[in-house]
Amino acid sequence: MGHFLTFAMVAPMASFGTLAVGERRDGGDRPARSAVLGLLGACLGLTREDEAGQNALAQGYGLAVLCHASGRLLTDYHTAQTAPSRRNWRPATRAQELAEAPGEVATILSRRDYRMGSWHLGALWVRGDNPRWSLAEIRDALQEPVFTPSLGRKSCPPGLPLAPELVEGESATAVLLERQDSGPESSMRNRFGLFKDQLAGRNSRTETLVVLDAADVAEHGAGHTILRREMRRDHPLSRTRWQFGLREEALILCAKEAGV
């Protein structure tokens, strides 16, 4: 039996960023590993400049996410000021860039993706013997966060409590499926038509998608078959330099008997 910390990530509006180039800010249908660790780090009070703390969080814990509902896609358009290009000029801040811009400031259009009615559950476990924080300490931080938690952007607060719970189970997938069926937020599922599943090709009543590191499937996949593998650049390397490494993620489809 293993020890896990489960928690909810439910919001009326969420934004799970992917690779961002230029004016296009795509969003994924599920939170990246870096996004969930960022949520935990905010609750723990970690700043981006705390490299030791960020590395301890990134390296010391395993993570699995159950995708109950990806949410409906919403694309929003923003206008933002930008300065003309200038050779060998590296302003320290955006305010300096705009204040010292040569000529007139231009306007660009930015397109950003959001998810309406997003519902995910997370399971965290310790890797190794000397974690910086125990699961109980992280649970306490989720209950009384230092910084305000959000799901992707500050404009996307959780719609339900994170409701962290310390549990025991055979695997991360097993405890996530148990929480989906009987967890503290389970009575709210599909209430008033909210949070209905939006993942194509899946019957939400008989199938559930769980994602985790491909290397963890043997121990935490609960015997379910891998649907596919994806390479994601969402392993935090440096928050200050905004650098992320590649990670192989496995998507497993957990089938239930009809009527369960």
N, C-alpha and C positions, 0 to 999 in steps of 0.2 A: 504494500500500500504506500502511496506517495502523498505528500502534503502539497496542497495547492491553495492559491488565493484567487477566487473568482470575483468578477465585478461586471457591472452592466455599462454599456456605452450606447445609450438611447437618446436620440435628439430629434426634434421636429425639423431641424436643419443642420447638416454637417458638411464638412468639406475635407476630403481625403486627398491631399495633393500628390501628384506624381512628378515626373520630370517636367520642369517649366522652362520654356524657351520663348523669349520675346514677349509678345503681348498675350500669348495663349497660356492659360493656367488650367490645364486639364485636372480632372478629379477622378479618383478610382471609385470602385463600387464597394470597397471595404478598406478599413484603416490599415496603413502600412505599419510595420514593426516600429519604425522611428516615431510615428504619430502616437502609438500607444505608450511607448517609453517616454515620450515628451509629456503626455498626460500624467504619467506616474511621477516624472521628475518635477512637474509643476506642483503636484500635491506634496512632494517631499521638500519643496523649497529650493531645488537646484537651479542655479543660474546657468546660462550658456557658457560663462567664463569658467565655471567649475569643471575643468577637464577631468580631474580625478573622479569626481562624483559621477559625471556623465559616462565615463568609461566603465566604472563599476556597475552602473545600471545596465549598460549595453552588453557587457561581457558576462555578468554574474547570474543572469536569469533566463529561463526559457519561457516562451510565450506561444499560446495557441488562441485563435479567435474563431468563435462560432458566428456564422453569418445568417442571422434569422431573416433580415430584410435589408437589402442594399439601399432602398429608397428611390423615389422618382427623381430623375435628373432635372436639374434646374440650371440654366445658363444665365449668368448675369453679366451686364456690361458696365464697365467703369471707365471714366475719363481721368487721365492723370497728366500732370505737367512733366515735361522732360526738357533737358537742356540740349542744345545742338552739340554734336561731337566736337571734341577739341583735343588735338594731339598733345601727348605727354602731360595731360592734366588729370590728376587723381584727387578729387575733392574728398575730404574726410567724412562729410555728412551730406545728406540730400539737401539740407537747408543751404549749405555752402555751395553745392552744385547749382541750385536755382539762383542764389543771390549773386554769384559771380559768373553767371552764364554769359557768354559773348552773344550779343544780339538778342532777339526776342525769344522768350520761352515758348516751346511748341506744346501741343497737346496730342496724346496718343490714346487709342482705344484699347482697353484691356478686357479680355473675355475670361470669366472664371466659372468653374463648375461647382455646384452644390448638390447635395442629396437631401430630398425632403422625405421625412419619415424613415430615418436610418435606425436600425436595431442590431446591435452586435453584443456579444458576451466575450469576456476575456478570461483566460486562466494563466496564472503565473506560477512558476516553480523555481526553486533555487538550483543553480548549477555549482558544483564544487562544495567544499566544506567550510569556507570562510566568507560568507556573503557580507557585504557592508551593512545591509539592512535585513533583518529577519522579515518573514512574511507578515508577522504580527505588527511590526513597525510600519510596513507599507500599508497594511490594512488601516491602522490608526491615522496615517497621513491621508488616505482616501476619505476617511470619515471627517477629518478636520484639516483640509488642505491649506498650505501656506499661500500659494498663488491660486487664483480662480481657475478651475479646470474648464477646458473647452474642447470641442471635437473638431479640430482642424484650424479654426480661426476664432478670434475673440468674440465674433458675432454669432458663434454657434455654441451656446451653453448647453449642458445636458438637460434633457426634458424629464428625466427620471433620476432619482438618486443613484450614485455609483454603487451603493449597497454592497460593499466588499464583504466576503465571507471566507473564512478559513475552513477548508474541507479536506477530507481524506478520500482517496479513490485509487482505482487501478491505473488510470491514465488521465491525461489532460482532456482527451476527447470524451471519456466517460463522465467526468465531472461537469463538463460543459453541457452535455446532453441531459444530464440530471437537472441542472439548473434551468435549462430551457423548459423542461416539463413542469418543474415544481418550485422554481426560484421565486424570490420576493416580488419580481415584476411580471411573473407569468400570467397573473390574472388580468393584466392590462393588454395582453396581446390581442391585436385586431379589434380592440374596443372602438366603437364608433367608426369603423372602417380605417383606422390608422394603422401604420406599420405593416401593411400587407406586403408579402414577399414580391420582389421585383427581379429576382435572378432568373434569367431566361432558361428554360429547359428543366426546371425543377419544380416538383410538387411539394409545397411547404408542409403539407400534412404528412407526407411519407418520407421525405428526404431533407437532410440538413447538410449544409456545407460547412466544413471546418478546415481552417488553414493553419499551417505551422511549418517550422523549418523541416526541409526534407530529411535531414539527418535525425530528426526526432520521431519520425513516423513509426519506426520499429517499436519504440518504447511507449509512445503516447498516441498512436493512431487507433488503438482499440481493435486492431485486426481488420479495419476497413481498407478497401482498395483505393489506391491513388487514382484520382480522376485525371489529373495532369500535373505537370511541374512548370513553374514559371521562375524566371530570373528577375528579381526586383532589386533596385538600388535603394534600399531603405534601411541598411545597417549603419547606425551613426558612427562616424569616425571622428568628426570634430564639429561641434555645434557653433563655435565661433567662426570657423572658416566655411561652415555650411557644406561639409563634405560627407558623403555617404557611400558605403561600399556595397558590392553586389551580394545577394543572398539568394539561395535556391529555396523556393517555397513550394510546398506540396499542398494540393487541394484534394481533400478526400470527401467523398459523398457518403454520408451515413444514412442508410436506408432503415426505415421502421416498418413494422407490419401495419397494414391498413387498419385504421380504427384505434391505433395506440396513441 
